[in-house]
Amino acid sequence: MAVFGGREACEVVRQCKRMGFAGDIWPVHPSRETVEGYRCYRDVSALPGIPDASFIGVNRHATVGIVDSLSRVGAGGAVCYASGFNEVADGEALNDALLAAAGSMPILGPNCYGLINYLDGALMWPDQHGGERVECGVALFSQSSNIGLNLTMQSRGLPIAYLLALGNQAKTGLADALEAALDDPRVTAVGLYIEGFVDVPAFERAMRRATEQRVPVAALKSGASNQGARITQSHTASMAGSDEAADALFARLGIARVNDLDTLIEVLKLLHVHGPLAGNRLCSMSCSGGEASLMADAVISRDLVFPELNMAQHQAVADTVHELVSVSNPLDYHTFDWNREEELCATYSAMLGCGFDLSLLVLDFPRADRCDLETWGPAVSAIGRAAHDTGVPTAVVASLPESMPESVARQLIADGIVPLCGLRQALDAAQAAATIGAAWQRQLPDTALPGPSRATGHVLTRVDEWQAKVELAQAGLTVPRGQRVRSLKALMAAAQSLDFPLALKVCDADIAHKSEHNAVILNIRDQDALSGYGQDLFARYPQLLVEEMVTDAVCEMIVGVSQDPAIGPWMLLGSGGIQAELAPDRTVVLLPADCAMLERALASLKAYPLLVGFRGTPIADTAALLQALQQIGEFALARKDSLVELELNPLLVRPKGKGVVAVDALLCCTEDA
């Protein structure tokens, strides 16, 4: 390892010594003779060999020169610590120079701390950290060096194999890091802290390999990227943004998304010990009715269940507890057998034997500085024996995060039991692990993600509703029979070939929400009414659209397509009409989406019961709806590099066998400037 620079470089050397790095360390400094007892060299040409890796802790301009020298001698790679590249206004040219200097040599950063390899004691890290050597563990990749550093300071027993701070990802990105981790069989799971996506197709390829190799991945994503050239007149634009596109990406790739660092640590422990869960069926045991009640309440808002025990299971547990104990799941086994290992082991074994996907023992430990932990030993030993004998994934849960001593957490992991800190965090972790397990039971879509649009156009073109429907009809979608008219005479003539009731509305590309302008009239029953409404609207607008009404809709839906500037095209599905804003009910899928993905998306909506028949209402034509959604996706992908926004609201779903109809449409694209 070659280490360039002053204070930060010295710290890298100190940290390597502290962790027992067994390789050669070659400090490089123009004037110092030694660093931490190691001989200093003046420059790259003076090194005794070609370094496998280098830490470059000098200013941004000097960094480029050192990278160039290392690349020329065939060095293995370098960490670029300096900031002031693409993240600042005057750094773009310097970033280009850095990439040119690196050539084919990998570089990490710039603007990053580097990496820590806790498996082999190799650190290219210019600061303190809280980790230690391990034989196996999780890999952490963070776009924030400080977040990564903070994660090493956890005292919850999580074994960390690698920490990599990605920085600007000028050359080496998240996908490269993930691929490298997958090459090491000592990595049990991967945790990501993501602020934005650089190369989604590469990330997808890496995740395909992770799924194939059965290495689970959990992620915490912060922020929301700029939506770029987005119009804001449609419901789609205001209802969903890049964060929901990120959700859709994680769901598609089988990544469990968590909402905080606490849960990221806990789910990584669960994945390290047990891997993804086969399902969402849990049992809970505690010696307190309060803890049992909190557990039961906590699953209400989560996709987790505490199934009732059947008669045989109930009796098996009842045979091990005091007669005053009311057997249930969650179980409050009281304290009759506290500090009696054999009795506790019998109860724990009976519950674990019921075949749950994860068994939880709620056990808060007293403060070691003021209390005695002795009587907690039998419970720990008993759950260890029960888990070993039954082979069931088991966790010990402290209801408060600080109530799990690190020494206990480590011992539990060594015994094959996952220590989870905090009720909320534990259940969030269980749900995340079950999410990965469910994803692994499905195959990743055959069609790869296309990534973001490469369009260079900046001129927005919004077509009117008539033209949008013409294009959609050419793509195979059903639209109402109607005509675009520019005079009252033309309107009345058009009505001769249409069936009442009719809809009459303004046909203007600049008016997205016609109802807000009193520019749409529905349920027009006869010629006289049509003439009156037509006179009123023509007094304000030069062009109208008259169409036949759809009167037998079972369900109104909104379907929108937009582009995320980092992820690519996505489709929003939700309850349509005024419900789109009054009672948000939506989900987002990335394109292309196959039929199975669209079916899962529809099933996740609150409005889904309307599609399958709700309280005697007709069953909707879901087959036609799925076909229409696929046609909309194909329409959007064919225009990926120009499409900005497409929205159908509402898309009316008719009874089974009668199809779906797009009764309103908004289409916006770009043209070359």
Stockholm file with secondary structure:
# STOCKHOLM 1.0

chainA/1-673         MAVFGGREACEVVRQCKRMGFAGDIWPVHPSRETVEGYRCYRDVSALPGIPDASFIGVNRHATVGIVDSLSRVGAGGAVCYASGFNEVADGEALNDALLAAAGSMPILGPNCYGLINYLDGALMWPDQHGGERVECGVALFSQSSNIGLNLTMQSRGLPIAYLLALGNQAKTGLADALEAALDDPRVTAVGLYIEGFVDVPAFERAMRRATEQRVPVAALKSGASNQGARITQSHTASMAGSDEAADALFARLGIARVNDLDTLIEVLKLLHVHGPLAGNRLCSMSCSGGEASLMADAVISRDLVFPELNMAQHQAVADTVHELVSVSNPLDYHTFDWNREEELCATYSAMLGCGFDLSLLVLDFPRADRCDLETWGPAVSAIGRAAHDTGVPTAVVASLPESMPESVARQLIADGIVPLCGLRQALDAAQAAATIGAAWQRQLPDTALPGPSRATGHVLTRVDEWQAKVELAQAGLTVPRGQRVRSLKALMAAAQSLDFPLALKVCDADIAHKSEHNAVILNIRDQDALSGYGQDLFARYPQLLVEEMVTDAVCEMIVGVSQDPAIGPWMLLGSGGIQAELAPDRTVVLLPADCAMLERALASLKAYPLLVGFRGTPIADTAALLQALQQIGEFALARKDSLVELELNPLLVRPKGKGVVAVDALLCCTEDA
#=GR chainA/1-673 SS CEEEESHHHHHHHHHHHHTTCCSCCEEECSSCSEETTEECBSSGGGSSSCCSCEEEESCHHHHHHHHHHHHHHTCCCEEECCCCSTTSTTCHHHHHHHHHHHTTSCEECSSSCCEEETTTTEEECSSCCCCCCCSSEEEEEESCHHHHHHHHTCCSCCCEEEEEECTTCSSSCHHHHHHHHHTCTTEEEEEEEESCCSCHHHHHHHHHHHHHTTCCEEEEECCCCCCCSCCSSSHHHHHCCHHHHHHHHHHHHTCEEESSHHHHHHHHHHHHHHCSCSCSBEEEEESCHHHHHHHHHHTTTTTCBCCCCCHHHHHHHHTTSCTTCCCCSSEECCSTTTTCHHHHHHHHHHHHTTCCSEEEEECCCCCTTTSCCGGGHHHHHHHHHHHHHHCCCEEEEESSGGGSCHHHHHHHHHTTCEEEESHHHHHHHHHHHHHHHHHHTSCCCSSCCCCSCCCCCCEEEEECHHHHHHHHHHTTCCCCSEEEESSHHHHHHHHTTSCSSEEEEECCTTCSCGGGGTCEEEEECSHHHHHHHHHHHHTTCSCEEEEECCCCCSEEEEEEEEEETTTEEEEEEEECTTHHHHSCCEEEEESSCCHHHHHHHHHTSTTHHHHHCCTTCCCBCHHHHHHHHHHHHHHHHHTTTTEEEEEEEEEEECBTTSCEEECCEEEEEEECC
#=GC SS_cons         CEEEESHHHHHHHHHHHHTTCCSCCEEECSSCSEETTEECBSSGGGSSSCCSCEEEESCHHHHHHHHHHHHHHTCCCEEECCCCSTTSTTCHHHHHHHHHHHTTSCEECSSSCCEEETTTTEEECSSCCCCCCCSSEEEEEESCHHHHHHHHTCCSCCCEEEEEECTTCSSSCHHHHHHHHHTCTTEEEEEEEESCCSCHHHHHHHHHHHHHTTCCEEEEECCCCCCCSCCSSSHHHHHCCHHHHHHHHHHHHTCEEESSHHHHHHHHHHHHHHCSCSCSBEEEEESCHHHHHHHHHHTTTTTCBCCCCCHHHHHHHHTTSCTTCCCCSSEECCSTTTTCHHHHHHHHHHHHTTCCSEEEEECCCCCTTTSCCGGGHHHHHHHHHHHHHHCCCEEEEESSGGGSCHHHHHHHHHTTCEEEESHHHHHHHHHHHHHHHHHHTSCCCSSCCCCSCCCCCCEEEEECHHHHHHHHHHTTCCCCSEEEESSHHHHHHHHTTSCSSEEEEECCTTCSCGGGGTCEEEEECSHHHHHHHHHHHHTTCSCEEEEECCCCCSEEEEEEEEEETTTEEEEEEEECTTHHHHSCCEEEEESSCCHHHHHHHHHTSTTHHHHHCCTTCCCBCHHHHHHHHHHHHHHHHHTTTTEEEEEEEEEEECBTTSCEEECCEEEEEEECC
//
